[in-house]
């Protein structure tokens, strides 16, 4: 549903009528509110009918001033409560299948002396309402200097009426996108004056009913006021919301079971990779569990309420009374869950009036979302960028340009900065903490504030430390030997490499299963022939890659083992660089009759066919072929 409000400053001229018709055709409002029509009902009725509206309520102009018209399309269910000078109010029903709400369409007094009585009457009218409400129109009041450009300075008492309206009624301004100032005197600088007079205000209950509602201010044309469009489905774009761990999940005993099952999934790799993978597995399991078991509080309450009515209609019995008590307990639990969910989403740390007011937290969440939402951006102050994708791309490119550096050489910086940290302090700063210190840091975290990109706040780790604590500690301590300058002993390193070589040999030389396809990626060779055997492999993540190379003799005697950092994006590129490093190592040592073992079948196929498997690796692949042609080398794949 769309509501269009415009102070047209008279509909007597053909140009204004033409502009109004074009505006209605372009924006297609369901409800149209016109101010300062300067027409009586006899002249106004043909105009709103010609625009395609099915009903209207008009307030005649007083001479050549004033005049209001609220018109709506056929199918809009509205009951007009009052229509008088400066305000038309009506009750709307069945809007987007929601409950009744009151709309107040306002044209505030342009004369300052009339405003106190007018706004006092509006406040009393709003306080007497028993429905959610929204107020739209030209209020002819501003909040302060921020709502004005040019002209004389705004006095403090000029914002009194708007602040009193918001404070007494609990109203919330819906904000706007597009033109910030909705009125202009149309003059040139320095006499130009602009003010924000048109706006939309609602109560938290109305905002909860229509959380996607928004206001757009259009161009100032054919009048000194901009048309204002209130769209109840302003944010129609659907997007995937990030995962957030909800504290209320811990109220369900099955939550801990789901976390333990996901955490116990075996993950191979370095400790930090294991931790990230386990967190990802837990996130996916909790999301699925929430959809199928825990969530849908509204639907559960409706179903329980229907079941409660059905039970209470039966004749009283011990079984029915027990069932009724169980249903009431379940409803209380679901309501508590719903309250806790909205409390965490609202990020408010206090209760209103000392009780668990889920309505308050729901409204706080919606208000925060609207305050943080950026719909349009003006990069140069002249044009506008709108749309979620366009605005996101603008900020992304802007941050990239601001944070990028040309890396200029700083020749004298080190001589200008005097060291302030002693060796003792530095050793303390780089010291790896103990397991006890790690746990103390986790327990010092705020339970629900600032979760990381994985969506897990501090309370997740506290509540489930017996499940996740060991892996978290291991991930923090994974580089303890490096930071403390403690090198593993030769025998430990030698034994690890020896066991790895034995494992690789068993993979390459194990009997081939006839059931395995010869073209399969996991095809195996029966023997390794060559004076030297070199195992080359690579691991690639993001823009970082590392190559691992082990050189052995034919009798599995380890000659050397080393690693190399690579600048590779694609896994195939990393595998090619790893093999190239291995070939260069053999050439530099003068090793002949070498057999290379790699696990990338695509790379093996490309070398044997002397054809680049991917154009992105053409450069390194050409260098690899040249190196392999230098002497007698043999390549096999696994």
C-alpha positions in Angstrom: 0.0 0.0 0.0 1.3 3.5 -0.9 0.2 6.8 0.5 1.1 10.0 -1.4 1.0 13.3 0.4 1.5 16.6 -1.5 1.0 20.3 -0.7 0.1 21.3 -4.2 -0.6 25.0 -3.5 -3.8 25.1 -5.6 -5.3 22.9 -8.2 -6.9 25.7 -10.2 -4.1 25.9 -12.9 -3.9 23.4 -15.7 -0.2 23.0 -15.2 -0.7 21.8 -11.6 -3.5 19.4 -12.6 -1.2 18.0 -15.3 1.7 17.6 -12.8 -0.7 15.8 -10.4 -1.9 13.4 -13.0 1.6 12.6 -14.1 2.6 12.1 -10.4 -0.3 9.7 -9.8 0.5 7.7 -12.9 4.1 7.4 -12.0 3.8 6.5 -8.3 0.5 4.7 -8.4 -0.6 5.5 -4.9 -3.5 3.7 -3.2 -4.2 6.8 -1.0 -3.7 10.4 -2.0 -3.6 13.3 0.4 -3.7 16.8 -1.1 -3.2 20.0 0.9 -3.9 23.6 -0.1 -6.2 22.6 -2.9 -7.9 26.1 -2.7 -11.1 24.5 -4.1 -14.5 23.8 -2.9 -16.1 20.3 -3.0 -17.9 21.0 -6.2 -14.7 21.7 -8.1 -12.6 19.1 -6.2 -14.8 16.0 -6.8 -14.3 15.8 -10.6 -10.5 16.0 -10.1 -10.1 13.0 -7.7 -12.6 11.0 -9.8 -10.6 11.7 -13.0 -7.5 10.3 -11.3 -9.1 6.9 -10.8 -9.9 7.0 -7.1 -13.1 5.4 -5.8 -13.8 7.5 -2.7 -12.7 10.7 -1.0 -13.2 13.0 2.0 -12.7 16.7 1.4 -12.4 19.9 3.5 -13.3 23.0 1.5 -11.0 25.9 1.2 -11.7 29.0 3.2 -11.7 31.6 0.4 -8.5 31.2 -1.5 -6.6 29.5 1.3 -6.5 25.9 2.7 -8.5 23.0 1.4 -7.8 19.3 2.0 -8.6 16.1 0.0 -8.1 12.5 1.1 -9.0 10.1 -1.7 -8.5 6.3 -2.0 -8.8 3.6 -4.6 -11.6 1.1 -4.7 -10.8 -1.8 -2.4 -9.1 0.3 0.3 -11.1 -0.2 3.5 -11.2 3.1 5.3 -13.7 4.7 7.7 -13.4 8.5 8.1 -13.6 9.5 11.7 -13.3 13.3 11.3 -12.6 15.9 8.6 -11.9 19.4 9.7 -9.6 22.3 9.0 -6.0 21.0 9.1 -6.7 17.3 9.7 -8.5 14.3 8.2 -8.4 11.1 10.2 -9.7 7.6 9.3 -9.4 4.0 10.4 -7.9 1.6 7.8 -8.7 -2.0 7.9 -7.4 -5.2 6.2 -4.2 -3.5 5.0 -1.8 -6.3 4.1 -4.0 -8.6 6.2 -3.1 -6.6 9.3 -5.3 -5.2 12.1 -7.0 -1.8 12.1 -4.9 1.3 12.4 -5.6 5.1 12.4 -4.2 7.4 9.8 -4.0 11.1 10.6 -3.5 13.4 7.5 -2.2 16.7 8.7 -1.8 20.2 7.3 -0.2 22.2 10.2 -1.1 25.8 10.7 1.2 28.1 8.8 0.6 30.9 11.3 2.8 30.5 14.3 0.2 31.7 16.8 -2.2 29.0 15.8 0.2 26.1 16.3 0.0 25.6 20.1 -3.8 25.0 20.1 -3.7 22.8 17.0 -0.9 20.5 18.2 -2.3 20.2 21.7 -5.5 19.0 20.1 -3.6 16.5 17.9 -1.8 15.1 21.0 -5.0 14.6 22.9 -6.6 12.9 19.8 -3.6 10.5 19.5 -3.6 9.7 23.2 -7.3 8.7 22.9 -6.7 6.2 20.1 -6.9 2.5 20.8 -5.3 1.5 17.5 -1.8 1.9 16.1 -1.5 5.2 14.3 0.5 7.0 11.6 0.6 10.7 10.9 1.4 12.1 7.4 1.4 15.5 5.9 2.8 19.0 5.9 3.4 19.7 9.6 4.7 23.2 9.1 7.0 22.7 12.0 10.7 21.6 12.3 12.8 20.0 14.9 15.7 22.5 14.9 18.4 24.0 12.8 19.2 20.6 11.2 15.9 20.9 9.4 16.6 24.2 7.8 19.0 25.7 5.2 19.6 29.4 4.8 17.6 32.3 6.3 17.6 33.3 9.9 18.7 31.0 12.6 16.1 28.7 14.2 15.0 29.6 17.7 14.9 27.0 20.4 11.1 27.2 20.9 10.4 26.5 17.2 11.1 22.8 17.7 9.0 22.6 20.8 5.8 21.4 19.2 7.5 18.5 17.3 9.5 17.4 20.2 6.4 17.5 22.5 4.4 15.5 19.9 7.1 12.7 19.8 7.8 12.7 23.6 4.2 12.7 24.8 2.7 10.3 22.2 5.8 8.0 21.9 5.9 8.6 18.2 8.8 7.6 16.0 9.7 9.4 12.8 10.0 7.2 9.8 12.7 9.3 8.2 13.0 9.7 4.5 15.1 9.0 1.4 15.6 11.4 -1.5 15.3 15.1 -0.9 15.9 15.9 2.7 14.3 19.3 2.5 10.7 19.2 1.4 10.1 22.9 1.0 11.9 25.7 -0.8 11.3 29.3 -1.4 12.7 28.9 -4.9 15.1 31.8 -4.7 18.7 32.1 -5.6 21.6 32.2 -3.2 22.1 33.8 -0.7 18.3 34.3 -0.3 17.5 30.6 -0.8 15.7 29.0 2.2 14.9 25.3 2.5 13.1 23.4 5.3 11.9 19.9 6.1 8.2 20.5 6.8 6.7 17.3 5.4 7.2 14.0 7.2 5.6 10.8 8.5 5.4 9.8 12.2 4.0 6.6 13.7 3.8 4.8 17.0 5.9 1.7 17.7 2.9 -0.5 17.3 2.3 0.6 13.7 6.0 0.2 13.0 5.9 -3.4 14.3 3.0 -4.1 11.9 4.8 -2.8 8.9 8.6 -3.1 9.5 9.4 -2.6 5.8 7.6 0.7 5.6 9.6 3.7 4.4 9.2 7.3 3.2 10.6 8.8 0.0 10.7 12.5 -0.7 10.3 13.3 -4.4 11.4 16.3 -6.5 10.1 19.8 -5.8 8.2 20.7 -9.0 5.0 22.7 -9.8 4.8 23.6 -6.1 7.1 24.8 -3.4 6.6 21.4 -1.6 8.0 18.0 -2.5 5.5 15.1 -2.7 6.1 12.6 0.1 5.5 8.9 -0.6 4.8 6.5 2.3 5.2 2.9 1.1 4.3 0.1 3.5 6.5 -2.3 1.5 9.3 0.2 0.8 12.0 -2.4 1.4 10.8 -5.1 -1.0 14.3 -6.6 -1.7 14.9 -9.9 0.0 18.5 -10.7 1.2 20.2 -13.3 3.2 20.7 -12.3 6.8 23.9 -13.4 8.6 23.8 -16.1 11.2 23.6 -15.0 14.9 23.6 -17.4 17.9 20.6 -16.8 20.1 21.0 -17.1 23.8 17.4 -18.4 24.1 18.4 -21.5 22.3 20.2 -22.7 25.5 16.7 -23.0 27.1 16.2 -26.1 25.0 18.1 -29.2 26.1 18.4 -30.5 22.5 20.6 -27.4 21.6 23.6 -28.8 23.5 23.1 -32.2 21.7 23.1 -30.5 18.3 26.2 -28.5 19.1 28.1 -31.6 20.4 27.1 -33.7 17.3 28.3 -30.9 14.9 31.5 -30.3 16.9 32.4 -34.0 17.0 32.6 -34.2 13.2 36.2 -35.1 12.4 38.1 -32.3 10.6 41.7 -32.7 9.4 44.1 -29.8 9.1 45.9 -27.3 11.2 44.3 -26.3 14.5 42.9 -22.9 13.3 41.3 -24.6 10.3 39.8 -27.3 12.5 38.3 -24.6 14.7 36.8 -22.6 11.8 35.4 -25.7 10.2 33.8 -26.9 13.5 32.3 -23.5 14.0 30.9 -23.6 10.5 29.5 -27.1 11.0 27.8 -25.9 14.2 26.4 -22.8 12.5 24.8 -24.9 9.8 23.4 -27.5 12.3 21.9 -24.8 14.5 20.3 -23.0 11.6 18.6 -26.2 10.4 17.6 -27.1 14.0 16.1 -23.6 14.5 14.0 -23.9 11.4 12.7 -27.4 12.0 12.5 -27.5 15.8 12.9 -24.3 17.8 11.7 -21.4 15.7 8.3 -20.3 14.4 7.1 -18.9 17.8 4.1 -17.1 16.3 2.8 -20.2 14.6 3.4 -22.3 17.7 1.5 -19.8 19.8 -1.5 -19.8 17.4 -1.6 -23.6 17.3 -1.3 -23.8 21.1 -4.1 -21.2 21.5 -6.4 -23.1 19.2 -5.6 -26.3 21.1 -6.2 -24.6 24.5 -9.7 -23.3 23.3 -10.5 -26.8 22.2 -9.5 -28.4 25.5 -11.4 -25.8 27.5 -14.5 -26.5 25.6 -14.5 -30.2 26.7 -16.0 -31.4 30.0 -13.6 -31.0 32.9 -11.7 -34.1 33.8 -8.4 -34.9 35.4 -6.8 -35.7 32.0 -8.2 -32.5 30.4 -7.0 -30.3 33.4 -3.5 -31.8 33.2 -3.5 -31.2 29.4 -4.7 -27.6 29.9 -1.9 -27.0 32.4 0.7 -28.5 30.1 -0.5 -26.2 27.2 -0.4 -23.1 29.4 3.2 -24.0 30.5 4.2 -24.5 26.9 2.6 -21.2 25.9 4.5 -19.4 28.6 7.8 -21.0 27.5 7.2 -20.0 23.9 6.3 -16.4 24.9 9.5 -16.3 27.0 11.5 -17.5 24.0 10.0 -14.8 21.8 10.7 -12.1 24.3 14.3 -13.2 24.7 14.8 -13.4 20.9 13.6 -9.8 20.4 15.6 -8.7 23.4 18.8 -9.9 21.9 18.0 -8.6 18.5 17.2 -5.2 19.8 20.7 -5.0 21.5 19.0 -3.1 24.4 20.4 -4.0 27.8 17.5 -2.7 29.9 13.9 -3.5 30.4 11.1 -1.0 30.0 9.1 -0.5 33.3 11.0 -3.4 34.8 9.2 -6.2 32.9 9.9 -8.4 29.9 8.2 -6.3 27.3 8.7 -8.1 24.0 6.7 -5.4 22.2 9.3 -2.8 23.3 12.2 -4.9 22.2 10.5 -5.6 18.9 10.0 -1.9 18.3 13.6 -1.1 19.3 14.8 -3.7 16.8 12.7 -2.2 13.9 13.8 1.4 14.9 17.5 0.4 14.9 17.2 -1.2 11.6 15.6 1.8 10.0 18.2 4.1 11.6 21.1 2.0 10.2 19.5 1.5 6.8 21.1 3.6 4.0 18.9 3.7 0.9 20.5 6.5 -1.1 23.9 8.1 -1.2 25.0 11.4 -2.8 28.7 11.0 -3.7 29.2 14.6 -5.0 26.3 16.4 -3.4 24.5 16.6 -6.8 23.4 13.2 -8.0 22.0 10.3 -6.0 22.8 6.6 -5.9 19.9 4.3 -4.8 19.4 0.6 -4.5 21.0 -1.9 -2.1 23.5 -3.3 -4.7 24.5 0.2 -6.0 24.9 1.7 -2.6 26.9 -1.4 -1.4 29.2 -1.2 -4.5 29.8 2.6 -3.8 30.9 2.0 -0.2 33.0 -1.0 -1.2 34.9 1.0 -3.9 35.1 4.0 -1.6 36.7 2.0 1.2 39.1 0.3 -1.2 40.3 3.6 -2.6 40.6 5.2 0.9 42.4 2.2 2.5 44.6 1.4 -0.5 48.3 2.5 -0.5 50.9 3.0 -3.2 53.4 1.7 -0.6 55.8 4.7 -0.8 59.3 4.0 0.6 59.7 5.5 4.2 63.5 6.1 4.3 63.6 8.1 7.5 60.7 6.9 9.5 62.6 4.5 11.7 65.1 7.3 12.7 62.2 9.6 13.6 60.4 7.2 15.9 62.1 6.4 19.1 61.5 2.9 20.6 59.2 3.0 23.7 58.9 -0.7 24.4 61.7 -2.5 26.2 62.7 -6.0 25.5 61.0 -7.2 28.7 57.7 -5.6 27.7 58.0 -6.9 24.2 58.6 -10.5 25.5 55.5 -10.1 27.6 53.4 -8.8 24.7 54.4 -11.7 22.4 54.1 -14.3 25.1 51.7 -17.1 24.3 49.0 -17.2 27.0 48.3 -20.3 29.1 45.1 -22.3 28.8 43.9 -20.7 32.0 44.5 -17.2 30.7 42.6 -18.1 27.5 39.6 -19.2 29.5 39.7 -16.1 31.7 39.7 -13.9 28.5 36.7 -15.8 27.2 34.8 -15.4 30.5 35.6 -11.6 30.5 33.8 -11.2 27.2 30.3 -9.7 27.2 27.8 -12.5 26.7 26.0 -11.1 23.7 27.8 -8.0 22.4 29.7 -7.9 19.1 29.7 -11.5 17.8 32.4 -12.3 15.3 31.8 -13.0 11.6 30.8 -16.5 12.6 27.9 -15.1 14.5 29.0 -16.7 17.8 29.0 -14.3 20.8 30.9 -14.9 24.1 28.0 -16.7 25.7 28.2 -19.5 23.2 31.8 -20.3 24.3 30.9 -20.0 28.0 27.8 -22.2 27.9 29.5 -24.9 25.8 33.1 -24.7 27.0 33.2 -28.4 27.8 32.6 -29.0 24.1 34.5 -26.3 22.4 37.1 -25.3 24.9 39.8 -27.7 23.9 39.7 -26.8 20.3 39.6 -23.0 21.0 42.7 -23.4 23.3 44.5 -25.5 20.7 43.9 -22.9 18.0 45.3 -20.1 20.1 48.4 -22.2 21.1 49.0 -23.6 17.6 52.1 -21.4 17.1 53.5 -21.6 20.6 56.8 -23.2 19.4 57.3 -20.4 16.8 56.6 -17.5 19.2 58.7 -18.9 22.0 61.6 -19.7 19.7 61.4 -23.4 20.6 62.4 -25.6 17.7 61.1 -29.2 17.6 63.9 -31.7 18.1 65.5 -33.4 15.1 64.2 -36.8 16.1 60.6 -35.6 16.3 60.8 -33.9 12.9 62.6 -36.9 11.4 60.0 -39.4 12.7 57.1 -37.3 11.4 58.6 -37.1 7.9 59.5 -40.8 8.0 55.9 -41.8 8.8 54.6 -39.4 6.2 56.9 -41.0 3.5 55.8 -44.5 4.5 52.2 -43.4 4.1 52.8 -41.8 0.7 54.7 -44.9 -0.5 51.8 -47.1 0.6 49.5 -44.9 -1.4 51.6 -44.9 -4.6 52.7 -48.6 -4.5 49.7 -50.4 -3.2 48.2 -53.0 -5.6 45.7 -51.5 -8.0 42.1 -52.5 -7.6 40.7 -53.7 -10.9 37.4 -52.2 -10.0 38.9 -48.7 -10.1 38.5 -46.7 -13.3 41.9 -46.1 -15.0 40.9 -42.5 -15.7 39.8 -41.9 -12.1 41.4 -39.1 -10.1 42.3 -41.7 -7.5 44.0 -44.2 -9.9 47.2 -45.7 -8.4 50.5 -46.9 -9.9 52.1 -50.2 -9.0 55.8 -49.2 -8.6 57.9 -46.1 -8.4 61.0 -46.3 -10.6 63.8 -43.9 -10.4 66.9 -43.1 -8.4 65.1 -40.4 -6.5 61.4 -40.0 -5.6 60.0 -36.6 -5.0 56.5 -36.0 -3.5 55.1 -32.6 -4.3 51.8 -31.2 -3.0 50.3 -27.8 -2.4 47.5 -26.2 -0.2 45.7 -23.1 -1.4 43.4 -20.8 0.7 42.3 -17.3 -0.4 45.4 -15.7 -2.0 47.9 -17.7 0.1 49.4 -21.0 -0.9 52.1 -23.3 0.4 54.0 -26.1 -1.2 55.3 -29.2 0.6 58.1 -31.2 -1.0 59.7 -34.4 0.3 62.7 -36.0 -1.5 63.6 -39.7 -0.9 65.7 -42.3 -2.5 64.1 -45.4 -4.1 64.6 -47.3 -0.9 62.4 -44.7 1.0 65.5 -43.1 2.6 64.6 -39.5 3.3 67.0 -37.0 1.6 65.4 -33.7 2.5 62.0 -32.1 3.1 61.1 -28.4 2.8 58.2 -26.1 2.2 57.8 -22.9 0.1 55.4 -20.0 0.2 53.5 -19.4 -3.1 51.6 -16.5 -4.6 48.8 -18.5 -6.3 45.0 -18.0 -6.5 43.9 -21.3 -8.1 44.6 -24.7 -6.6 45.8 -25.9 -10.1 48.3 -23.0 -10.2 49.5 -23.8 -6.7 50.1 -27.5 -7.7 52.0 -26.4 -10.8 54.2 -24.0 -8.7 54.9 -26.8 -6.2 56.0 -29.2 -8.9 58.2 -26.4 -10.5 59.9 -25.8 -7.2 60.6 -29.5 -6.9 62.0 -29.7 -10.4 64.3 -26.7 -9.8 65.5 -28.3 -6.6 66.5 -31.5 -8.4 68.2 -29.6 -11.2 70.2 -27.5 -8.8 71.4 -30.6 -6.9 72.2 -32.5 -10.1 69.8 -35.3 -9.4 69.0 -37.5 -12.4 66.5 -40.3 -13.0 63.9 -38.7 -10.7 60.3 -39.8 -10.4 57.8 -37.1 -9.3 54.6 -38.0 -7.5 51.7 -35.5 -7.5 48.0 -35.9 -6.7 46.7 -33.5 -9.3 45.5 -35.6 -12.3 44.6 -32.5 -14.3 48.2 -31.3 -14.1 49.6 -34.8 -15.0 47.3 -34.9 -18.0 48.4 -31.5 -19.2 52.1 -32.3 -18.9 51.8 -35.6 -20.7 49.6 -34.0 -23.4 51.9 -30.9 -23.5 48.8 -28.8 -23.4 47.9 -26.1 -20.9 44.9 -27.4 -18.9 43.8 -23.8 -18.0 44.7 -20.5 -19.6 45.1 -18.9 -16.2 48.2 -21.1 -15.5 49.7 -20.8 -19.0 52.8 -18.9 -17.7 53.9 -21.3 -15.0 52.9 -24.3 -17.1 55.3 -23.2 -19.9 58.1 -22.8 -17.4 57.3 -26.2 -15.9 57.5 -27.9 -19.4 60.8 -26.3 -20.1 62.2 -27.5 -16.8 61.0 -31.1 -17.3 62.6 -31.2 -20.7 66.1 -30.5 -19.3 67.0 -34.1 -18.3 65.6 -37.5 -17.7 62.6 -37.0 -15.4 59.5 -39.2 -14.9 56.1 -37.9 -13.8 53.3 -40.1 -12.3 50.0 -39.2 -10.7 47.9 -40.6 -7.9 
